[in-house]
Structures are given as structure tokens and as C-alpha cells.
Amino acid sequence: MKRRLSVLGITMLCFASIGYDVMDSSAQSPIRFKDTAQHWAEQTIQTAVEKKYVDGYEDGTFKPDAFISRAEFIKMVVLATGEKVNHADGDGWFQPYVDRLKALEIIPAEFPERYNEPLQRYEMSILSVRSVDKTLKGSLVDSTKMGLIHGVSRTDLDVYGTSTRAQAITVIERILSARKGEKLPIDKYAASAAEIAATGSNVGTMLGLKAKEVGTEWPYGTGVTVKLNQLIIADPSDPDDPYMSLIDMNSFDKSLDISKNVVVLANFTVTVGDAGVNSDRDLIPQQLLTLIDQTDQLLLSEQQLKRWIRFNSPQVQTGFVAYTCYIEHARWGFNFDILGKSVFMANN
């Protein structure tokens, strides 16, 4: 009888010594939060908790879909990357973490200092990129190209949107992988959208080229100008390419191998001022805004530049013209005939 009591007492002491501590118990067995089962980031959350740069709440939840503040993300970066800081209590608990990243030049001078407010996605881009390479500014072009930031849809980066705790630790894990020199998967739609937002073109993402002349305005006689707004490459072999939805595929040459061609879309604005009004003048894009060495011009199901612009009144016409181009030719660059003049639009 005494032996049984002794064993029972030892057992009870062992259980008492373990207690409930999310961080310490991770070494014993996987943490099971009340609200992460079947969550898309369940395994990433488990990994993050085991690495001890984030924890759950005392009520046994993780709150994966709660917004994350600037301060919380900064703390995660510091702890995940192994930086040492002194502990601080009270409302300024985050200051040692902020000071550390400022000392490392990860937080730039222009970074918002309202640290308890929700972190915006462009701010996450800055911190994630500069945690890997502080020589970069941390733009969304940088972060998407590195694979650190993905889009919320094929065309939306939600630049000023907020992020959740689950999304934050996903980015932290990408930071850690990138710091080890691992190549991250790239969301090409996000990279394309970021490049278009920054430069008006995605030729870098799609073809490895540099866009030329975006923003250039050409005169067309008296009182009329033509301006290039965007230069976009679409992939006809990709059923999810967001810009192929603009193309009327009935106008696409069925004899072309879609895997060997790209679609070049150029967005122009034609402005006819008062001085340009003349009933005898007009502009037909198919004749005066053409891709040199192209196949036939494609029609668009939406956002097409008016096919015949008569100068009979002051007006502004904006839209796309589109052409197919053999991809191996496009990789070397391409030029347009703009109002009778050959203009390089993209090259190496």
C-alpha cells in the first residue's frame, strides 16, 4: 500500500512541475490551440511557436486571424532572427525591439512610429526585405521579386491593407529561409502587379526586359497628343493570366502556338485639344500605333482604344492596343511604330 502511494505521489509531483506554459510545453508535444485546427497556417503556426518567436494566449487560443500591429511584427522579426534585447514592461514594451531594428538599419527613418497600430502590407514589405538585405528600400517590387510577399489575388497587392498573425508568421518563415540563402517561390502575378504599379509595365517580370517610353507623350500635328500609359505582357498559355481576360480570343490566330507567343498590350491616351479639332483629321490605331514585326492586331473584349478617332471635337480617348509576338523575339526587345516613327518600347 505504501509503495502505491509513493508512486502516485511522485506522479502527481511530476504533473505539478510541468504546469501550463505554451512555450515550455512545445518541447513535450505539439501545441494544440483551440482555434488553429484546419486553419490554412496550422503547420506554420506550430513551427513558429516551436521556434519561440511567437506564442498563444492564456485562454488556449492563438487568434490566427487577428490583426497584427507594427510592434508585434517587429518583435517577431527580432526574436526569429536571434537578436538580443533587454526586456521592458508597460506601454513601451516594444521599444527595445524597435531600437534594435533601427540600430541594424532595418527600420528606415521614414517608417511610421505609431507602433500599436495595425501593420500595413507595404510596411511588412519594407521590414521583410530589409531583414534580408538592408541595402534595398523594401519596395513591393523588391519583396515580390524575392518571394517574401505574395498578392491577395492575381491583380491585387492590397498595399495599404492589414495583415493577420497567421500571415505575419508566414512572412517571418520566408524571411528566415531567405536569410539562409534558400530560393523562395515567387508569386508572378504579385510581382507583375507590383512592377506595373511602380513602372507602368511588367516586361521585367515577364521577359526580363526594361520598359522604355512609359509616360512619354508624342505630338500628332497641332493640338493632338498621344501618350503611352502602360506596356503589359500577357501569357496566352496561362489560363489564369489576368490580362488575357481583356483579349477577344476570337481574334487570336488559332494557328499560333500559344506556348511560343506572348501578347503585348500598350495602353495609350489620345488627347484632342481645341486647337486639334479638324473634321478632316483622324487617327486609326491599327495604322499608327503598331507593334513592328507583329502578327495581326488583336481585338479586346474591354478597354480597347477606339478603333477610329475622328478629330471633330475636343476629346480624350484611352485604351489598349494588343498584338501577339513570338516570345523568343520579344526577349530581345521590341519596338512600336508610333505615328510613323520606330520607337523602342523595351530592351535589355
Secondary structure, 3 states (H helix, E strand, C coil): CHHHHHHHHHHHHHHHHHCCCHHHHCCCCCCCCCCCCCCCCHHHHHHHHHHCCCCCCCCCCCCCCCECEHHHHHHHHHHHCCCCCCCCCHHHCCHHHHHHHHHCCCCCCCCCCCCCCECEHHHHHHHHHHHHCCCCCCCHHHHHHHCCCCCCCCCCCCCCCECEHHHHHHHHHHHHHHHCCCCCCCCHHHHHHHHHHHHCECHHHHHCCEECCCCCEEECCCCEEEEEEEEEEECCCCCCCCCHHHECHHHCCCCCCHHHEEEEEEEEEEEECHHHCCCCCEECHHHHEEECCCCCEECECCCECCCCEECCCCEEEEEEEEEEEEHHHHCCCEEEEECCEEEEEEEC
